Amino acid sequence: MLSSKKYLLIAIITLATLLLGFVLSGYLTLLLLGLDTKLLTWNTYYQYFHALGQPQVAPFVGKIKWAGYLGFGLPLLVLFFGSIRVLSLVEGRIVEALLGQRMPRRPPYINRDRPWLSRIGDMFTDGRTWSTMLYLLLMLPLGIVYFTLATVLLSTSLTMLASPLLYFWDDSLIWVDGVPLSISHVWAIPLVTVAGLLLLFVTLHVARGIGHMHGWLAKQLLVHSPVV
């Protein structure tokens, strides 16, 4: 039920943003054409956009299109930056749950009495907004590194731990890149097994270190004293 309410809220906010962009585009169209902005109606931009193919409107096509770009682009840009702030809180909760790193549960507003236009403008100058975007960009390469390390180290250590089985199994049972995998000398089995056990413990410590490092990185990039 809660998820449905969240999806409904997201849909309402998105539709409201598009509607605001539609009205703002009409206002900017009148402003760029030097007309009285009191003529603004909810469908002003639709009327001008629908008339773009008419010859008498041809000299003003560029201004009408730019009014649409700015009218829709500015509200969507504000919505994007607002969603970045929400994503920083959500990511912080995930980091806190998985890594134990204490993260803020809500944005610590300093001055709630400021005009909403000033608070929107402050989102663009707040360092946490930009650091959150940097954090989200870093998640792709870091995720690849984490996955590669976990896969290689775990598969290698577990294979080495299973080395006694390789000595007794037939060579045709295990193949790696077309080469049968086996241990031909019995004296190597304890060495390989111990090395696999050590590598497994090293893997666990590496995972622990990565967790601490990622928690520190999230703390540095997602937690900041905002001004809005």
C-alpha positions in Angstrom: 0.0 0.0 0.0 2.8 2.3 0.8 4.6 1.6 -2.5 1.3 2.4 -4.3 1.1 5.8 -2.6 4.7 6.6 -3.5 4.1 5.7 -7.1 1.0 7.8 -7.1 2.9 10.8 -5.5 5.6 10.5 -8.2 3.0 10.4 -10.9 1.3 13.5 -9.5 4.6 15.4 -9.1 5.6 14.5 -12.7 2.3 15.6 -14.2 2.3 18.8 -12.1 5.8 19.5 -13.4 4.8 19.0 -17.0 1.7 21.2 -16.5 3.8 23.9 -15.0 6.2 23.6 -18.0 3.3 23.9 -20.4 2.0 27.1 -18.7 5.6 28.5 -18.3 6.2 27.9 -22.0 3.2 30.0 -22.9 4.3 32.8 -20.6 7.8 32.7 -22.1 6.4 32.7 -25.6 4.5 35.9 -24.9 7.5 37.4 -23.2 9.9 36.6 -26.1 7.5 37.8 -28.7 7.0 41.1 -26.9 3.3 40.6 -26.2 1.3 41.4 -23.1 1.7 38.5 -20.7 -1.8 39.2 -19.3 -3.0 37.3 -22.4 -1.6 34.1 -20.9 -4.0 31.1 -20.7 -3.4 27.5 -19.8 -3.1 26.5 -23.5 -1.2 29.6 -24.9 1.8 27.6 -25.9 -0.3 25.0 -27.6 -1.9 27.6 -29.8 1.5 29.1 -30.8 3.0 25.6 -31.3 0.1 24.5 -33.4 0.5 27.6 -35.6 4.2 27.0 -36.4 3.5 25.8 -39.9 1.8 29.0 -40.9 3.8 31.4 -43.0 3.1 34.5 -40.9 4.6 32.7 -37.9 7.7 31.6 -39.7 9.9 34.6 -38.4 9.1 33.7 -34.8 9.6 29.9 -35.0 12.9 30.1 -33.2 11.5 32.1 -30.3 8.5 29.9 -29.9 10.7 26.8 -29.8 13.1 28.3 -27.3 10.2 29.2 -25.1 9.2 25.6 -25.1 12.8 24.4 -24.4 13.1 26.8 -21.4 9.5 26.4 -20.3 9.7 22.6 -20.0 13.4 22.4 -19.3 13.5 24.5 -16.2 10.8 22.7 -14.2 12.2 19.3 -15.3 15.7 20.5 -14.2 14.3 21.5 -10.8 12.6 18.1 -10.6 15.8 16.4 -11.4 17.8 18.2 -8.8 15.0 17.6 -6.3 15.1 13.9 -7.1 18.9 13.9 -6.5 18.3 15.1 -3.0 15.8 12.3 -2.4 18.1 9.7 -3.9 20.9 10.8 -1.5 18.6 10.1 1.5 17.5 6.7 0.0 21.1 5.7 -0.7 22.1 6.9 2.8 19.5 4.6 4.3 20.8 1.7 2.2 24.4 2.3 3.3 23.3 2.6 6.9 21.4 -0.7 6.8 24.1 -2.7 5.0 27.3 -1.1 6.3 26.3 0.3 9.6 27.5 3.8 8.7 25.3 6.4 10.4 23.6 8.5 7.8 21.0 11.3 8.1 17.3 10.3 7.8 16.1 13.6 6.6 17.6 16.8 5.2 18.6 19.1 8.1 17.1 22.4 6.9 18.7 25.4 8.5 16.2 28.1 7.5 12.7 27.0 6.7 11.5 30.6 6.5 13.3 31.4 3.2 11.1 31.9 0.1 10.7 28.7 -1.9 12.3 30.3 -5.0 15.4 31.0 -2.9 15.4 27.4 -1.6 15.1 26.0 -5.1 18.0 28.2 -6.2 20.1 27.0 -3.3 19.7 23.4 -4.5 21.9 24.3 -7.4 24.6 25.8 -5.2 24.5 23.2 -2.5 27.6 21.1 -2.6 25.7 18.0 -1.5 23.7 18.0 -4.7 26.7 17.9 -6.9 28.6 15.4 -4.6 25.5 13.1 -4.7 25.6 13.1 -8.5 29.3 12.3 -8.4 28.6 9.5 -6.0 25.9 8.0 -8.3 28.3 8.3 -11.3 31.0 6.4 -9.3 28.7 3.6 -8.5 29.1 2.1 -12.0 32.9 1.7 -12.0 33.0 0.8 -8.3 30.2 -1.7 -8.8 32.2 -3.4 -11.6 35.3 -3.5 -9.4 33.4 -4.9 -6.4 31.7 -7.6 -8.5 35.0 -8.6 -10.2 36.9 -8.9 -6.9 34.2 -10.9 -5.2 33.8 -13.2 -8.2 37.5 -13.9 -8.8 38.6 -14.2 -5.2 35.6 -16.3 -4.0 35.7 -18.7 -7.0 39.5 -19.1 -6.8 39.5 -19.7 -3.0 36.6 -22.2 -3.2 38.2 -24.0 -6.1 41.4 -24.4 -4.2 39.5 -25.6 -1.1 37.9 -28.3 -3.3 41.3 -29.5 -4.6 41.1 -32.9 -2.8 38.1 -33.7 -4.9 40.0 -32.9 -8.1 42.6 -35.5 -7.2 40.0 -38.3 -7.1 37.7 -37.2 -9.8 38.2 -38.0 -13.5 39.9 -35.3 -15.6 36.9 -35.1 -17.9 34.7 -33.8 -15.2 36.2 -30.3 -14.7 37.3 -28.2 -17.7 38.6 -24.6 -17.8 38.9 -23.1 -21.2 39.1 -26.5 -22.8 41.9 -27.7 -20.4 41.1 -30.5 -17.9 41.7 -29.3 -14.3 43.3 -31.8 -12.0 46.0 -32.3 -9.3 48.6 -34.9 -10.4 50.7 -34.9 -7.2 49.1 -35.9 -3.9 51.6 -33.9 -1.9 50.3 -30.7 -3.4 46.8 -31.2 -2.1 47.4 -29.9 1.5 49.3 -26.9 0.2 46.6 -25.9 -2.3 43.9 -26.5 0.4 45.7 -24.3 2.9 46.3 -21.6 0.3 42.6 -21.7 -0.6 41.6 -21.3 3.1 44.0 -18.4 3.5 42.7 -16.8 0.3 39.1 -17.2 1.6 40.0 -15.3 4.8 41.8 -12.7 2.8 38.7 -12.3 0.6 36.5 -11.8 3.7 38.9 -9.1 5.0 39.0 -7.5 1.6 35.2 -7.4 1.6 35.2 -5.9 5.1 37.7 -3.3 4.0 35.7 -2.4 0.9 32.6 -2.0 3.1 34.4 0.4 5.4 35.8 2.3 2.4 32.4 2.5 0.7 30.8 3.7 3.9 33.4 6.4 4.3 32.9 7.5 0.7 29.2 7.6 1.1 29.6 9.7 4.3 31.8 12.2 2.5 29.7 12.6 -0.6 26.1 12.1 0.6 26.3 13.9 4.0 26.7 17.7 3.9 25.3 20.6 5.7 22.8 22.0 3.2 21.6 25.6 3.2 18.0 24.9 1.9 
